[in-house]
Amino acid sequence: MQVTSRKFKENAHDAMQDENLRAALGRVKQGFTTARANAAAELPEFEDLRDQARDIKDHVLENLDYYLEYFEQKVIEAGGQVHWCSTAKEARETILKICRDVDAKTVTKGKSMITEEIGLNKFLESQGVEPIETDLGEYIIQLADEPPSHIIGPAVHKTKEQVTELFYEHHQQYGYTEREEDPEKLVGEARAVLRHKYVTADVGITGANFLVAETGSTAIVTNEGNGDLTQSLAKTHIAVASIEKVIPTLEDVSTVMRVLARSATGQEMSVYTTFSTGPKRDDDIDGPENFHVVLLDGGRSEMIGTELQELLRCIRCGACMNHCPVYHAVGGHSYGWVYPGPIGAALNPQMVGIEEAIHLPNASSFCGRCEEVCPVRIPLPKILRYWREKSFEQQIGPKPQRWGIEIWGFFAKRPWIYRLMTKTAVRALKLMSGKKGKIRSLPFNNGWTAVRDLPAPEGATFMEQWKKREGK
């Protein structure tokens, strides 16, 4: 996927002018945010489960080498193969080799953020292998030739009318010559088109929500059942996952799953939860003849033992972006790479470089809602602050911004000057606001006052109020 994170400001500006995007994002709150709150409230032990899920992931990260090797051992015992890949390039070439070994011409794909990360679809197409997305959201954006804009709702930025036009344009070859606007009929149309693809595909590729070390199984959770068809009907199943997805036991998986669906979609449990362990056995009715697991490092091992390690707890539920006011305003594509929202703002600088993703850590008000709802309690504001500090230390950001921070730092290190300056600023702002108490225009603050008034301070400074309160 092409990286456009450096153009975040331009991307965000364009997004906020897009009326269709505004309408689509308006449904995120009702569809995800409210549902998550209701689901959490109905489970008294939800907060305790979040602690348990966090502890499970922390334990795995402290012993990652052991659990990955144990997982590989169990996969081999079940008749499968594990392929270790350090980079996206290695992962793409490994998957291509598996496809060529079985003379694959088409592959069906379940939803997978890792295949988005490594740019698998475009690569396979360039090598003469046709990838077919089977998740409805992924299928829609494949027709639109766009990347996903959300971790769990890849087409959340599309309106029903846009989907109607996409299907009308691409499905006429299958006999659908009328514009269909009814959502149920649109789903039925996609199902009918994809059904034949499942049966004729040579290889099925899925992601993995979890890798179970205890059994050598991969686990996926879906609401459509497309993952089951993808991995069971093709002769070869390839599961693509990053190394931090490993979980010690099936019991641990059940614990994490209790917070995953509730955090993601507000469900008690996803409709389908499927475990795959090795290829088809002699007494199995169906299943793949070959089973491969492609494990991607992609820079993750470098995060172990650093300030970024807690990011590897992420279970890709999307709750942080569902509750993020910045994401609600600009959508997922503005972030310019695979992972949008707060998790993308924290992770992408590691993946594509802080120079490329310089604006993302600053695309936050630090309201803390992302950390508040994260099912594994990732301290995202702390990590965003870390990236801000790194960019300042490396002098990567815009010069005016760095100069402003240096000037502020000068006064902040000298409390008596700082108090004098804030007291003076408060008095000046009150005078500028006049009787209305609002400021229409303020030097160096055009980004705010160009679109809204700036409320003037109503009283004394915080320090003055605190001193008065303590005195009483």
C-alpha positions as CSV (number, residue, x, y, z in Angstrom):
1,M,0.0,0.0,0.0
2,Q,1.3,3.4,-0.9
3,V,2.2,5.5,2.1
4,T,0.6,9.0,2.2
5,S,0.9,9.7,5.9
6,R,3.1,12.7,5.3
7,K,0.1,14.3,3.6
8,F,-2.1,13.8,6.6
9,K,-3.2,17.5,6.7
10,E,-4.1,17.6,3.1
11,N,-5.9,14.2,3.3
12,A,-7.8,15.4,6.4
13,H,-8.8,18.6,4.7
14,D,-10.1,16.7,1.6
15,A,-12.0,14.2,3.9
16,M,-13.8,16.9,5.8
17,Q,-15.1,18.3,2.5
18,D,-16.5,14.9,1.4
19,E,-20.3,14.9,2.0
20,N,-20.6,11.2,1.4
21,L,-17.8,10.5,4.0
22,R,-19.5,12.8,6.5
23,A,-22.8,10.8,6.1
24,A,-21.0,7.5,6.4
25,L,-18.9,8.4,9.5
26,G,-22.1,9.7,11.2
27,R,-23.2,6.1,11.6
28,V,-20.1,5.0,13.4
29,K,-21.3,6.3,16.7
30,Q,-24.6,4.5,16.6
31,G,-23.2,1.3,15.1
32,F,-20.1,0.8,17.2
33,T,-19.8,3.3,20.1
34,T,-23.2,2.9,21.6
35,A,-23.2,-0.9,21.0
36,R,-19.9,-1.2,22.8
37,A,-21.1,0.7,25.8
38,N,-24.3,-1.4,26.1
39,A,-22.4,-4.7,25.8
40,A,-19.9,-3.7,28.4
41,A,-22.6,-2.5,30.8
42,E,-24.4,-5.9,30.5
43,L,-21.3,-7.8,31.7
44,P,-20.5,-7.1,35.3
45,E,-17.0,-8.7,35.1
46,F,-16.1,-6.8,31.9
47,E,-13.4,-4.6,33.6
48,D,-11.9,-7.7,35.3
49,L,-11.8,-9.4,31.9
50,R,-9.9,-6.5,30.4
51,D,-7.3,-6.9,33.1
52,Q,-7.0,-10.6,32.4
53,A,-6.7,-10.1,28.7
54,R,-4.0,-7.5,29.2
55,D,-2.1,-9.9,31.5
56,I,-2.3,-12.7,29.0
57,K,-0.9,-10.6,26.3
58,D,1.9,-9.2,28.5
59,H,2.8,-12.8,29.6
60,V,3.0,-13.8,25.9
61,L,5.2,-10.9,25.0
62,E,7.6,-11.7,27.9
63,N,7.9,-15.2,26.6
64,L,7.2,-14.7,22.9
65,D,10.1,-16.9,21.6
66,Y,8.9,-19.9,23.7
67,Y,5.3,-19.7,22.6
68,L,6.1,-19.2,18.9
69,E,8.4,-22.2,18.8
70,Y,5.8,-24.3,20.7
71,F,3.1,-23.2,18.2
72,E,5.3,-24.2,15.3
73,Q,5.9,-27.6,16.9
74,K,2.2,-28.2,17.3
75,V,1.5,-27.1,13.7
76,I,4.0,-29.6,12.4
77,E,2.6,-32.4,14.5
78,A,-0.8,-31.7,13.0
79,G,0.6,-31.9,9.5
80,G,1.0,-28.3,8.7
81,Q,4.0,-26.0,7.9
82,V,5.2,-22.7,9.4
83,H,7.0,-20.1,7.4
84,W,9.0,-17.5,9.2
85,C,9.2,-14.1,7.4
86,S,11.1,-11.1,8.6
87,T,9.8,-8.6,6.1
88,A,6.8,-8.0,4.0
89,K,8.8,-8.9,0.9
90,E,9.6,-12.3,2.3
91,A,6.0,-12.9,3.3
92,R,4.7,-12.0,-0.2
93,E,7.3,-14.2,-1.9
94,T,6.6,-17.1,0.4
95,I,2.8,-16.9,-0.3
96,L,3.5,-16.7,-4.0
97,K,5.7,-19.8,-3.9
98,I,3.0,-21.8,-2.1
99,C,0.5,-20.7,-4.8
100,R,2.8,-21.7,-7.6
101,D,3.5,-25.0,-6.0
102,V,-0.2,-25.9,-6.5
103,D,-0.5,-24.0,-9.8
104,A,-3.0,-21.6,-8.4
105,K,-4.7,-19.2,-10.7
106,T,-7.2,-17.7,-8.2
107,V,-7.2,-17.3,-4.5
108,T,-10.1,-16.4,-2.2
109,K,-9.2,-14.3,0.8
110,G,-10.8,-13.8,4.2
111,K,-10.4,-10.5,6.0
112,S,-6.7,-9.9,7.0
113,M,-5.0,-6.7,8.0
114,I,-1.6,-8.4,7.6
115,T,-2.2,-9.1,3.9
116,E,-3.1,-5.4,3.6
117,E,0.2,-4.5,5.5
118,I,2.3,-6.5,3.1
119,G,0.4,-5.4,0.0
120,L,-0.5,-8.9,-1.0
121,N,-3.3,-8.3,-3.5
122,K,-1.4,-6.0,-5.9
123,F,1.6,-8.3,-5.7
124,L,-0.4,-11.5,-6.6
125,E,-2.1,-9.7,-9.4
126,S,1.3,-8.6,-10.8
127,Q,2.3,-12.3,-10.8
128,G,-0.7,-13.6,-12.6
129,V,-2.7,-14.8,-9.6
130,E,-6.2,-13.3,-9.1
131,P,-7.1,-12.5,-5.4
132,I,-10.8,-12.4,-4.6
133,E,-11.9,-10.8,-1.3
134,T,-14.8,-12.6,0.3
135,D,-15.5,-10.4,3.3
136,L,-18.3,-8.1,2.2
137,G,-16.6,-4.9,3.3
138,E,-13.3,-6.0,1.7
139,Y,-15.1,-7.1,-1.5
140,I,-16.7,-3.6,-1.7
141,I,-13.4,-1.8,-1.4
142,Q,-11.7,-4.2,-3.8
143,L,-14.3,-3.3,-6.4
144,A,-13.6,0.4,-5.6
145,D,-9.8,-0.2,-5.8
146,E,-9.4,1.4,-2.3
147,P,-7.7,0.4,0.9
148,P,-9.7,-0.3,4.0
149,S,-10.6,2.7,6.1
150,H,-11.3,0.8,9.4
151,I,-9.8,-2.3,11.0
152,I,-13.1,-4.2,11.4
153,G,-15.4,-2.2,9.0
154,P,-13.2,-1.7,5.9
155,A,-16.0,-0.1,3.9
156,V,-17.5,2.0,6.7
157,H,-16.7,5.1,4.6
158,K,-19.1,4.0,1.8
159,T,-22.7,4.9,1.6
160,K,-25.4,2.5,0.4
161,E,-25.8,4.6,-2.7
162,Q,-22.1,4.2,-3.5
163,V,-22.3,0.4,-3.0
164,T,-25.3,0.3,-5.4
165,E,-23.2,2.0,-8.1
166,L,-20.2,-0.3,-7.6
167,F,-22.3,-3.4,-7.8
168,Y,-24.2,-2.1,-10.9
169,E,-20.9,-1.3,-12.6
170,H,-19.1,-4.6,-11.8
171,H,-22.0,-7.2,-11.6
172,Q,-23.5,-6.7,-15.0
173,Q,-21.2,-9.4,-16.4
174,Y,-23.0,-11.8,-14.0
175,G,-26.4,-10.9,-15.2
176,Y,-27.3,-8.2,-12.7
177,T,-28.4,-5.3,-15.0
178,E,-30.5,-3.3,-12.6
179,R,-29.4,-0.9,-9.9
180,E,-30.4,-2.6,-6.6
181,E,-30.9,-0.3,-3.5
182,D,-32.3,-2.7,-0.9
183,P,-29.5,-3.7,1.5
184,E,-30.6,-7.3,1.8
185,K,-30.8,-7.7,-1.9
186,L,-27.3,-6.1,-2.3
187,V,-25.9,-8.7,0.2
188,G,-27.7,-11.5,-1.7
189,E,-26.2,-10.3,-5.0
190,A,-22.7,-10.3,-3.5
191,R,-23.3,-13.7,-2.1
192,A,-24.4,-15.1,-5.4
193,V,-21.4,-13.7,-7.3
194,L,-18.9,-14.9,-4.7
195,R,-20.4,-18.4,-4.3
196,H,-18.8,-19.8,-7.5
197,K,-15.5,-18.2,-6.6
198,Y,-15.2,-20.2,-3.4
199,V,-15.6,-23.5,-5.2
200,T,-13.2,-22.8,-8.1
201,A,-10.4,-21.1,-6.0
202,D,-7.1,-23.0,-5.8
203,V,-6.0,-21.5,-2.6
204,G,-7.8,-19.9,0.4
205,I,-5.9,-17.2,2.4
206,T,-7.1,-16.0,5.8
207,G,-5.7,-13.9,8.6
208,A,-5.8,-15.1,12.2
209,N,-7.2,-13.4,15.2
210,F,-5.3,-15.9,17.4
211,L,-2.5,-18.5,17.1
212,V,-3.1,-21.1,19.8
213,A,0.3,-22.5,21.0
214,E,-1.3,-25.3,22.9
215,T,-2.9,-26.9,19.8
216,G,-1.1,-25.4,16.8
217,S,-4.5,-23.9,15.7
218,T,-5.3,-20.7,14.0
219,A,-8.6,-19.0,15.0
220,I,-10.7,-16.5,13.1
221,V,-13.8,-14.6,14.1
222,T,-16.3,-13.4,11.5
223,N,-19.9,-12.4,11.1
224,E,-20.4,-13.7,7.6
225,G,-19.0,-17.2,7.5
226,N,-16.8,-16.3,4.5
227,G,-13.7,-17.3,6.4
228,D,-15.0,-20.8,6.9
229,L,-15.6,-21.2,3.2
230,T,-12.3,-19.6,2.3
231,Q,-10.2,-22.0,4.4
232,S,-12.2,-25.2,3.9
233,L,-13.1,-25.4,0.2
234,A,-9.8,-24.7,-1.4
235,K,-7.2,-27.4,-1.5
236,T,-4.6,-25.2,0.2
237,H,-5.2,-23.0,3.2
238,I,-2.7,-20.2,4.0
239,A,-3.1,-18.4,7.3
240,V,-1.1,-15.1,7.5
241,A,-0.5,-13.6,10.9
242,S,2.0,-11.4,12.8
243,I,4.1,-13.0,15.5
244,E,2.3,-11.3,18.5
245,K,-1.0,-13.1,17.7
246,V,0.1,-16.2,19.5
247,I,-1.9,-17.1,22.7
248,P,-0.9,-19.9,25.1
249,T,-4.0,-21.9,25.5
250,L,-7.6,-22.3,24.3
251,E,-8.8,-21.1,27.7
252,D,-6.8,-17.9,27.2
253,V,-8.4,-17.5,23.8
254,S,-11.8,-17.7,25.3
255,T,-10.9,-15.0,27.9
256,V,-9.7,-12.6,25.2
257,M,-12.6,-13.3,22.9
258,R,-15.1,-12.2,25.6
259,V,-13.7,-8.6,25.4
260,L,-12.9,-8.7,21.6
261,A,-16.5,-8.8,20.1
262,R,-17.9,-6.6,22.8
263,S,-15.2,-4.0,22.2
264,A,-15.4,-4.3,18.4
265,T,-19.1,-4.5,17.5
266,G,-21.0,-4.6,20.8
267,Q,-21.8,-8.3,20.3
268,E,-21.4,-10.9,23.1
269,M,-19.6,-13.1,20.5
270,S,-19.0,-12.9,16.8
271,V,-21.4,-15.1,14.8
272,Y,-18.6,-17.5,13.6
273,T,-15.5,-18.6,15.6
274,T,-13.5,-21.1,13.6
275,F,-10.4,-23.0,14.7
276,S,-8.2,-24.6,12.1
277,T,-5.7,-27.3,13.0
278,G,-3.6,-28.8,10.2
279,P,-4.8,-30.1,6.9
280,K,-7.8,-32.4,6.2
281,R,-7.6,-35.8,8.0
282,D,-8.6,-39.1,6.4
283,D,-11.9,-39.2,8.2
284,D,-12.8,-35.5,7.6
285,I,-15.6,-34.8,5.2
286,D,-13.9,-31.6,3.9
287,G,-11.0,-29.3,4.5
288,P,-7.7,-28.3,2.8
289,E,-5.1,-30.9,1.7
290,N,-2.3,-28.4,2.6
291,F,-2.1,-26.1,5.7
292,H,0.5,-23.3,5.9
293,V,1.0,-20.6,8.5
294,V,3.0,-17.5,7.3
295,L,4.4,-15.7,10.3
296,L,5.4,-12.0,9.8
297,D,7.7,-10.1,12.1
298,G,7.6,-6.8,10.1
299,G,9.6,-4.9,12.8
300,R,7.6,-6.2,15.7
301,S,10.5,-8.0,17.4
302,E,12.3,-4.6,17.5
303,M,9.5,-3.3,19.7
304,I,10.0,-5.9,22.4
305,G,11.6,-4.3,25.5
306,T,10.9,-0.7,24.3
307,E,8.4,2.0,25.1
308,L,6.4,0.5,22.2
309,Q,6.0,-3.0,23.5
310,E,2.5,-2.4,24.8
311,L,1.3,-1.8,21.3
312,L,1.8,-5.5,20.6
313,R,-1.1,-6.2,23.0
314,C,-3.5,-4.9,20.3
315,I,-6.2,-7.4,19.3
316,R,-7.4,-5.3,16.4
317,C,-10.9,-4.6,17.7
318,G,-11.1,-1.0,16.4
319,A,-12.6,0.4,19.6
320,C,-10.0,3.2,19.8
321,M,-11.0,4.6,16.4
322,N,-14.7,4.1,17.1
323,H,-14.4,6.5,20.0
324,C,-11.8,8.9,18.5
325,P,-13.1,12.4,17.7
326,V,-10.3,12.9,15.2
327,Y,-11.1,9.6,13.3
328,H,-14.8,10.6,13.3
329,A,-13.8,13.9,11.7
330,V,-11.4,12.7,9.0
331,G,-12.0,9.0,8.5
332,G,-9.4,6.2,8.0
333,H,-7.8,7.0,4.7
334,S,-6.5,10.3,6.0
335,Y,-3.9,8.4,8.1
336,G,-2.2,7.3,4.9
337,W,-1.4,3.7,5.7
338,V,-2.9,0.4,6.7
339,Y,-3.7,1.2,10.3
340,P,-6.0,4.2,11.0
341,G,-7.1,5.9,14.1
342,P,-5.2,6.1,17.4
343,I,-3.6,2.7,17.0
344,G,-2.4,3.7,13.5
345,A,-1.1,7.0,14.9
346,A,0.9,5.1,17.5
347,L,2.0,2.1,15.3
348,N,2.6,3.6,11.9
349,P,5.6,5.7,12.9
350,Q,7.4,2.4,13.8
351,M,6.3,0.7,10.6
352,V,6.9,3.4,8.0
353,G,9.2,5.7,9.9
354,I,8.6,8.8,12.0
355,E,9.7,11.0,9.2
356,E,6.9,9.7,7.0
357,A,4.3,9.6,9.7
358,I,5.3,12.8,11.5
359,H,1.8,14.3,11.6
360,L,0.0,11.2,13.0
361,P,1.1,11.4,16.7
362,N,-0.1,15.1,16.6
363,A,-3.5,14.1,15.3
364,S,-4.8,13.7,18.8
365,S,-6.5,15.9,21.4
366,F,-5.2,13.5,24.2
367,C,-8.8,13.1,25.4
368,G,-7.9,9.6,26.5
369,R,-11.0,7.9,25.2
370,C,-8.9,5.4,23.2
371,E,-7.1,4.1,26.3
372,E,-10.4,4.2,28.2
373,V,-12.1,1.7,25.9
374,C,-9.1,-0.4,24.8
375,P,-9.9,-4.0,25.8
376,V,-6.2,-4.7,26.6
377,R,-5.6,-1.3,28.1
378,I,-2.9,0.0,25.7
379,P,-1.8,3.5,26.9
380,L,-2.1,5.1,23.5
381,P,-1.8,8.7,24.7
382,K,1.5,7.9,26.4
383,I,2.8,6.3,23.2
384,L,1.7,9.2,21.1
385,R,3.5,11.5,23.5
386,Y,6.6,9.3,23.1
387,W,6.5,9.8,19.3
388,R,6.1,13.6,19.8
389,E,9.2,13.6,22.0
390,K,11.2,11.6,19.5
391,S,10.2,13.8,16.6
392,F,11.2,16.9,18.6
393,E,14.6,15.3,19.7
394,Q,15.3,14.4,16.1
395,Q,14.2,17.8,14.8
396,I,11.8,16.2,12.3
397,G,8.8,18.4,12.8
398,P,8.1,21.9,11.2
399,K,10.5,24.6,12.5
400,P,7.8,26.9,13.8
401,Q,6.4,24.1,15.9
402,R,9.8,23.3,17.3
403,W,10.5,26.9,18.0
404,G,7.2,27.3,19.8
405,I,7.9,24.3,22.0
406,E,11.4,25.6,22.8
407,I,10.0,29.0,23.8
408,W,7.3,27.4,25.9
409,G,10.0,25.1,27.5
410,F,12.1,28.2,28.4
411,F,9.2,29.7,30.4
412,A,8.0,26.4,31.8
413,K,11.4,25.8,33.4
414,R,11.2,29.2,35.1
415,P,8.0,29.1,37.2
416,W,8.0,32.8,38.3
417,I,8.3,34.0,34.7
418,Y,5.7,31.4,33.6
419,R,3.2,32.7,36.2
420,L,3.8,36.3,35.2
421,M,3.3,35.5,31.5
422,T,0.1,33.5,32.0
423,K,-1.3,36.2,34.3
424,T,-0.5,38.8,31.6
425,A,-2.0,36.6,28.9
426,V,-5.2,36.1,30.8
427,R,-5.7,39.8,31.3
428,A,-4.9,40.5,27.7
429,L,-7.4,37.9,26.4
430,K,-10.2,39.3,28.6
431,L,-9.6,42.8,27.2
432,M,-9.5,41.5,23.6
433,S,-12.8,39.6,24.0
434,G,-14.8,42.7,25.0
435,K,-18.3,42.3,26.5
436,K,-19.1,39.1,24.5
437,G,-16.3,37.1,26.1
438,K,-15.3,35.6,22.7
439,I,-12.4,36.3,20.4
440,R,-13.0,36.3,16.7
441,S,-9.4,36.5,15.6
442,L,-6.1,35.9,17.4
443,P,-2.5,36.0,16.0
444,F,-0.9,32.5,15.5
445,N,-4.3,30.8,16.3
446,N,-5.9,31.1,12.9
447,G,-6.4,27.3,12.8
448,W,-8.9,27.7,15.5
449,T,-10.4,31.2,15.0
450,A,-10.8,30.8,11.3
451,V,-13.8,28.4,12.0
452,R,-14.9,29.1,15.5
453,D,-14.7,31.8,18.2
454,L,-12.2,31.4,21.0
455,P,-13.7,31.7,24.5
456,A,-11.8,34.2,26.6
457,P,-10.7,33.3,30.2
458,E,-13.5,34.2,32.7
459,G,-11.4,34.5,35.8
460,A,-7.9,34.3,37.2
461,T,-5.2,31.9,36.2
462,F,-5.3,28.3,37.5
463,M,-2.4,29.0,39.9
464,E,-4.2,32.1,41.3
465,Q,-7.4,30.2,41.8
466,W,-5.5,27.3,43.4
467,K,-3.7,29.6,45.8
468,K,-6.9,31.3,46.8
469,R,-8.6,27.9,47.3
470,E,-5.8,26.5,49.4
471,G,-5.7,29.7,51.5
472,K,-9.3,29.1,52.5
